[in-house]
């Protein structure tokens, strides 16, 4: 939900947030409300759905091999159909690498030792190129 909230705060007209975890989706809705924006919650796996968005933002999704493979193929197809595809990744094992992507920004993000193996993590945002 963090990426959806950021998109809404940046002025996106209609923002959908997808998560297969109902608790995570509910937390996203509460955080959106707290931040004064609306996001449309989608409680199902969108991977494989036909393009219906002008932009698709995927954040920290490459932590499992099968998920990363499914996501990568779908995002490439969306980019080929004309969607602007942005991927945020903090260096997960199954990130496909920078081939076919343009790195737009890199940030040093504070993390929790309860969730990560370090106190900060470098994360980057990439634009997936069509073709």
One Martini backbone bead per residue (centre of mass of N, CA, C, O) as a GRO file, in nm:
protein
  131
    1UNK     BB    1   0.049   0.066  -0.012
    2UNK     BB    2   0.275   0.277  -0.024
    3UNK     BB    3   0.281   0.325  -0.332
    4UNK     BB    4  -0.014   0.416  -0.360
    5UNK     BB    5   0.003   0.657  -0.171
    6UNK     BB    6   0.223   0.807  -0.323
    7UNK     BB    7   0.064   0.838  -0.586
    8UNK     BB    8  -0.171   0.997  -0.467
    9UNK     BB    9   0.004   1.231  -0.346
   10UNK     BB   10   0.119   1.297  -0.651
   11UNK     BB   11  -0.181   1.288  -0.830
   12UNK     BB   12  -0.324   1.049  -0.889
   13UNK     BB   13  -0.644   0.977  -0.985
   14UNK     BB   14  -0.626   0.647  -0.991
   15UNK     BB   15  -0.587   0.411  -0.720
   16UNK     BB   16  -0.452   0.090  -0.687
   17UNK     BB   17  -0.451  -0.180  -0.444
   18UNK     BB   18  -0.266  -0.485  -0.411
   19UNK     BB   19  -0.362  -0.783  -0.214
   20UNK     BB   20  -0.373  -1.112  -0.066
   21UNK     BB   21  -0.367  -0.964   0.209
   22UNK     BB   22  -0.614  -0.849   0.409
   23UNK     BB   23  -0.449  -0.699   0.626
   24UNK     BB   24  -0.273  -0.529   0.438
   25UNK     BB   25  -0.509  -0.388   0.295
   26UNK     BB   26  -0.633  -0.257   0.544
   27UNK     BB   27  -0.380  -0.094   0.617
   28UNK     BB   28  -0.374   0.068   0.356
   29UNK     BB   29  -0.646   0.210   0.396
   30UNK     BB   30  -0.577   0.347   0.664
   31UNK     BB   31  -0.324   0.501   0.560
   32UNK     BB   32  -0.468   0.661   0.344
   33UNK     BB   33  -0.660   0.810   0.528
   34UNK     BB   34  -0.433   0.938   0.707
   35UNK     BB   35  -0.319   1.079   0.420
   36UNK     BB   36  -0.572   1.188   0.244
   37UNK     BB   37  -0.642   0.927   0.064
   38UNK     BB   38  -0.744   0.725  -0.217
   39UNK     BB   39  -0.785   0.368  -0.246
   40UNK     BB   40  -0.829   0.087  -0.441
   41UNK     BB   41  -0.913  -0.219  -0.339
   42UNK     BB   42  -0.740  -0.536  -0.429
   43UNK     BB   43  -0.816  -0.884  -0.335
   44UNK     BB   44  -0.592  -0.979  -0.564
   45UNK     BB   45  -0.428  -1.128  -0.819
   46UNK     BB   46  -0.301  -0.944  -1.103
   47UNK     BB   47  -0.136  -1.140  -1.237
   48UNK     BB   48  -0.226  -1.140  -1.593
   49UNK     BB   49  -0.374  -0.907  -1.639
   50UNK     BB   50  -0.487  -0.685  -1.830
   51UNK     BB   51  -0.444  -0.386  -1.949
   52UNK     BB   52  -0.569  -0.077  -1.745
   53UNK     BB   53  -0.305   0.093  -1.714
   54UNK     BB   54  -0.071   0.354  -1.736
   55UNK     BB   55   0.039   0.254  -1.450
   56UNK     BB   56   0.293   0.048  -1.283
   57UNK     BB   57   0.357  -0.044  -0.939
   58UNK     BB   58   0.641  -0.221  -0.796
   59UNK     BB   59   0.706  -0.335  -0.455
   60UNK     BB   60   0.892  -0.566  -0.325
   61UNK     BB   61   0.857  -0.865  -0.524
   62UNK     BB   62   1.161  -1.036  -0.522
   63UNK     BB   63   1.154  -1.282  -0.277
   64UNK     BB   64   1.043  -1.491  -0.495
   65UNK     BB   65   1.090  -1.672  -0.768
   66UNK     BB   66   0.803  -1.725  -0.886
   67UNK     BB   67   0.699  -1.440  -0.850
   68UNK     BB   68   0.918  -1.292  -1.017
   69UNK     BB   69   0.858  -1.438  -1.284
   70UNK     BB   70   0.561  -1.361  -1.317
   71UNK     BB   71   0.596  -1.057  -1.289
   72UNK     BB   72   0.802  -1.002  -1.515
   73UNK     BB   73   0.630  -1.097  -1.754
   74UNK     BB   74   0.391  -0.904  -1.705
   75UNK     BB   75   0.543  -0.631  -1.708
   76UNK     BB   76   0.650  -0.660  -1.995
   77UNK     BB   77   0.373  -0.671  -2.130
   78UNK     BB   78   0.277  -0.394  -2.032
   79UNK     BB   79   0.502  -0.229  -2.163
   80UNK     BB   80   0.433  -0.322  -2.456
   81UNK     BB   81   0.130  -0.186  -2.419
   82UNK     BB   82   0.226   0.114  -2.269
   83UNK     BB   83   0.306   0.096  -1.989
   84UNK     BB   84   0.420   0.235  -1.700
   85UNK     BB   85   0.704   0.077  -1.539
   86UNK     BB   86   0.763   0.047  -1.190
   87UNK     BB   87   1.048  -0.058  -0.985
   88UNK     BB   88   1.097  -0.164  -0.653
   89UNK     BB   89   1.429  -0.247  -0.505
   90UNK     BB   90   1.632  -0.394  -0.221
   91UNK     BB   91   1.800  -0.652  -0.327
   92UNK     BB   92   1.676  -0.902  -0.412
   93UNK     BB   93   1.740  -1.221  -0.523
   94UNK     BB   94   1.500  -1.206  -0.776
   95UNK     BB   95   1.607  -0.985  -0.923
   96UNK     BB   96   1.669  -0.949  -1.273
   97UNK     BB   97   1.796  -0.686  -1.314
   98UNK     BB   98   1.898  -0.411  -1.541
   99UNK     BB   99   1.795  -0.533  -1.785
  100UNK     BB  100   1.572  -0.315  -1.939
  101UNK     BB  101   1.661  -0.083  -1.736
  102UNK     BB  102   1.609   0.225  -1.551
  103UNK     BB  103   1.767   0.405  -1.322
  104UNK     BB  104   1.624   0.667  -1.122
  105UNK     BB  105   1.674   0.573  -0.811
  106UNK     BB  106   1.839   0.606  -0.482
  107UNK     BB  107   1.799   0.470  -0.146
  108UNK     BB  108   1.823   0.513   0.206
  109UNK     BB  109   1.663   0.281   0.424
  110UNK     BB  110   1.510   0.238   0.702
  111UNK     BB  111   1.505  -0.041   0.927
  112UNK     BB  112   1.414  -0.344   1.074
  113UNK     BB  113   1.544  -0.609   1.257
  114UNK     BB  114   1.274  -0.776   1.239
  115UNK     BB  115   1.292  -0.779   0.899
  116UNK     BB  116   1.602  -0.738   0.881
  117UNK     BB  117   1.975  -0.761   0.852
  118UNK     BB  118   1.940  -0.440   0.887
  119UNK     BB  119   1.911  -0.083   0.934
  120UNK     BB  120   1.975  -0.053   0.625
  121UNK     BB  121   1.855   0.006   0.281
  122UNK     BB  122   1.914  -0.021  -0.050
  123UNK     BB  123   1.704   0.143  -0.291
  124UNK     BB  124   1.539   0.110  -0.612
  125UNK     BB  125   1.427   0.274  -0.913
  126UNK     BB  126   1.261   0.143  -1.208
  127UNK     BB  127   1.248   0.143  -1.561
  128UNK     BB  128   1.066  -0.036  -1.784
  129UNK     BB  129   1.141  -0.140  -2.095
  130UNK     BB  130   1.045  -0.161  -2.400
  131UNK     BB  131   1.180  -0.434  -2.583
   0.00000   0.00000   0.00000
